[in-house]
Amino acid sequence: MLRHPELHDLAIAHIDCDAFYAAVEKREDPSLRDRPVIVGGGQRGVVSAACYLARIKGVHSAMPMFKARRACPDAVVIPPNMQKYVSVGREVRDILLSASPLVEPLSIDEAFLDLSGTERIHHGSPAKTLIHLIRRIENEIGVTASVGLSHNKFLAKFASDMEKPRGFKVIGRAETQELLASQPVRRIWGVGKALHARLQADGIGLIGDLLSHEETELMKRYGSIGQRLFHLARGHDVRTVKPSSRAKSISNETTFDDDVSDPDELARRLWPLCEKVADRLKHQQLAGSTVALKLKTSDFKILTRSQTLPAPTQLAETIYQALLPMLRKVAAGPQFRLIGAGVSGLTPPTGADPMNLADPDLEQRRKVEIAIDQVREKLGPGAIGKGRSWPRTP
């Protein structure tokens, strides 16, 4: 259970995957699940990552490998595979981008998100959206993540570090000053070993110790970082979440509770994903010219198919009708644990879904979809829907 008086009023988040490299290796080899795992190389190398079972024994990132082996002799040591980690990191990033275009990556396994104004799209507060995201990361990708939710970037990252693994920590405005005051000063972003030693020598061991010092005094003593110390000690951070690049695609996925092989059932599960993609296109004033289908087999193999449309679209029906033949072609036989729909080639909506003499029913489909959107806008997302989304009766 998660309770906080400001839970549904905060929108800046930091998501950080737990012991990412080691978690990916455990996902690849389930026999490692209950064993300590160290990702690193050679006797002279250093630890790239360690799972929490190894951390309990004292192993940590950047530790020399010979010390790590001494601290945890029963650990399984695996050489790092950056290509694999980057690939999985992209999958995590795609899930985050499904919630908001305002995603600022910090590394392949962590990022800031700004979920301001997404309540109407996701039908819930940013906190609820974040819970959905970390469940998707765990269920679809097979790694866990921790979340920090607050009113600025500094505090969001501060929060995510406080309750790992699989943590969800909230820092509200009302508690900011009191919470920070009792924390070690080394937890302020930018305080490395050298600065930490200087601060301690000056009698500043806790963040609260900075509050008795003026900004000019701190700047004179520590240079430009003194200004940062002054403001962050008070929980002030005016930085905004800045995406590294404009979103190139919009997608939505779902992981099944039980593997599915029946093509008709897969088609039923595909339709609401197309509706969600179309809804995001409309709300973000975009259209897409290439549609893509994604399937993940029960053994985590990913199948993708794509097709470029004659013209950009915003319509769920157009996306669905383009993806359906691809689904029918690849969905014969294998068991699937995930299905996804997406669009790329994003452009402004001007010129989307033009009249097409070869498709005389297009205008009627557009009118039906607009009418459905209007009903849902007034009465809620479940007020109306097409029959193809209903579960089949035995």
C-alpha positions, -999 to +999 in steps of 0.1 A: +000+000+000+012+035-009-002+065+009+008+102+008-012+134+010+004+147-022+005+114-040-018+125-069-005+161-071+031+153-081+043+147-117+081+146-119+095+111-117+128+092-118+127+056-128+158+035-122+161-002-131+174-023-102+209-039-107+202-037-144+230-057-160+227-085-134+189-085-137+192-089-175+215-118-170+191-134-145+163-130-170+183-147-197+192-176-174+165-184-148+188-208-130+206-177-117+175-163-100+185-172-064+222-170-068+245-139-064+256-126-098+284-102-106+288-087-140+325-079-146+356-093-162+389-108-154+409-108-122+422-073-129+388-059-140+362-041-120+326-049-111+302-034-137+271-045-117+261-068-089+227-082-080+214-075-045+223-109-032+259-100-040+256-065-026+246-080+007+280-096+008+297-062+002+301-062-036+294-029-053+300-013-087+336-003-096+350-027-069+381-045-082+371-080-092+396-097-069+380-080-039+345-089-052+354-126-056+369-125-021+338-109-006+314-132-024+332-164-035+300-182-044+290-156-069+284-164-106+307-140-126+295-131-161+314-109-186+295-078-196+275-078-228+268-041-236+250-048-268+225-069-250+220-043-222+216-014-246+190-034-265+170-042-233+175-005-223+158+006-255+128-016-246+126+001-212+128+035-229+100+026-253+077+017-224+085+051-207+078+070-240+044+053-242+034+074-211+049+107-221+072+123-247+090+141-219+115+114-211+151+125-203+175+095-202+204+095-178+218+062-188+205+030-206+186+020-175+173+052-158+154+083-169+134+113-157+098+116-167+075+146-167+039+133-165+022+167-161-011+169-180-013+132-188-042+125-165-068+126-192-048+105-216-040+077-191-072+081-171-054+085-138-028+105-119+009+104-127+014+081-096-011+055-111+006+058-145+040+051-129+027+020-112+015+008-145+048+015-161+069-004-136+046-033-138+050-033-176+088-032-172+087-062-149+062-082-168+072-075-203+110-071-200+117-092-170+136-067-148+125-046-119+126-008-114+124+017-086+105+050-087+110+084-071+081+108-074+083+145-064+080+181-075+114+185-092+142+164-107+166+165-078+141+152-054+127+126-078+161+110-082+168+115-044+136+096-037+143+067-062+176+060-044+160+057-010+139+025-014+156+001-037+149-025-051+113-023-064+107+008-044+082+037-049+092+067-028+073+100-027+087+133-015+060+160-013+065+197-010+054+199+027+080+174+039+109+184+016+129+205+040+126+182+070+134+151+051+165+166+034+179+181+066+186+146+082+202+131+051+240+129+046+254+158+025+271+133+002+237+125-013+234+159-030+240+156-067+275+167-076+291+160-042+320+136-049+347+123-026+369+154-027+340+178-020+326+155+006+359+155+025+360+194+024+325+197+036+331+173+065+363+192+074+341+223+076+316+206+099+290+200+073+280+163+075+242+166+069+223+185+043+207+204+072+241+218+081+241+238+049+209+258+059+229+281+083+252+292+055+244+321+030+246+315-007+275+340-012+294+323+017+291+289+001+301+302-033+331+319-019+342+288-001+333+261-027+330+280-060+301+276-084+290+244-068+283+264-036+253+279-053+240+244-061+245+233-025+226+263-013+195+257-034+194+219-034+197+218+004+164+237+004+149+213-022+150+239-050+156+227-085+143+247-115+156+222-142+130+209-165+128+174-180+144+177-214+140+148-239+172+139-256+154+139-289+118+142-303+098+110-301+101+091-333+073+066-327+042+060-306+034+025-295+014+005-269+019-031-258+003-056-235+016-087-218-008-116-214-014-134-181-012-167-200+005-173-233-018-169-263-015-187-297-050-184-311-049-158-340-085-146-333-077-140-297-045-121-307-065-100-331-090-092-302-061-081-280-046-060-309-076-038-313-075-018-280-038-012-285-046+004-319-072+026-302-047+037-276-020+045-302-046+065-322-057+083-290-022+094-283-017+106-319-048+127-317-040+142-283-004+150-294-015+165-327+004+139-348-001+114-375+019+083-385+028+070-419+043+036-409+026+010-387+043-018-368+034-050-352+054-065-323+050-100-308+071-116-281+072-154-279+070-173-246+109-177-247+113-139-251+121-138-288+107-107-305+090-107-339+083-073-356+066-065-389+060-031-404+043-014-434+043+021-448+008+034-455-002+054-486-008+084-464-003+093-427-032+083-403-046+091-370-073+064-371-073+033-350-093+014-377-067+022-403-039+011-381-057-021-372-066-031-407-030-026-418-016-047-389-042-075-391-029-093-422+007-092-407-007-107-375-025-135-394+007-143-413+030-147-383+006-159-356+002-195-367+017-219-342+039-201-316+028-192-281+030-154-275+034-136-242+031-100-256+016-081-285+022-045-294+011-019-320+029+012-330+033+040-356+064+059-368+071+084-394+054+110-372+042+142-389+017+170-381-019+159-387-024+181-418-031+158-447-037+128-426-063+103-438-072+120-471-100+109-493-091+078-513-111+067-543-098+032-538-112+031-503-147+047-504-155+036-469-127+056-453-148+087-447-175+066-429-149+049-407-135+084-398-170+096-388-177+065-367-143+069-349-149+106-342-184+098-328-169+071-305-142+096-294-168+122-285-189+097-265-158+086-245-148+122-239-182+128-222-189+095-205-155+078-200-133+054-220-156+024-213-188+040-224-187+027-260-166+003-281-166-020-311-177-056-307-143-069-318-129-059-284-153-081-264-141-115-251-155-144-271-181-165-254-176-203-253 
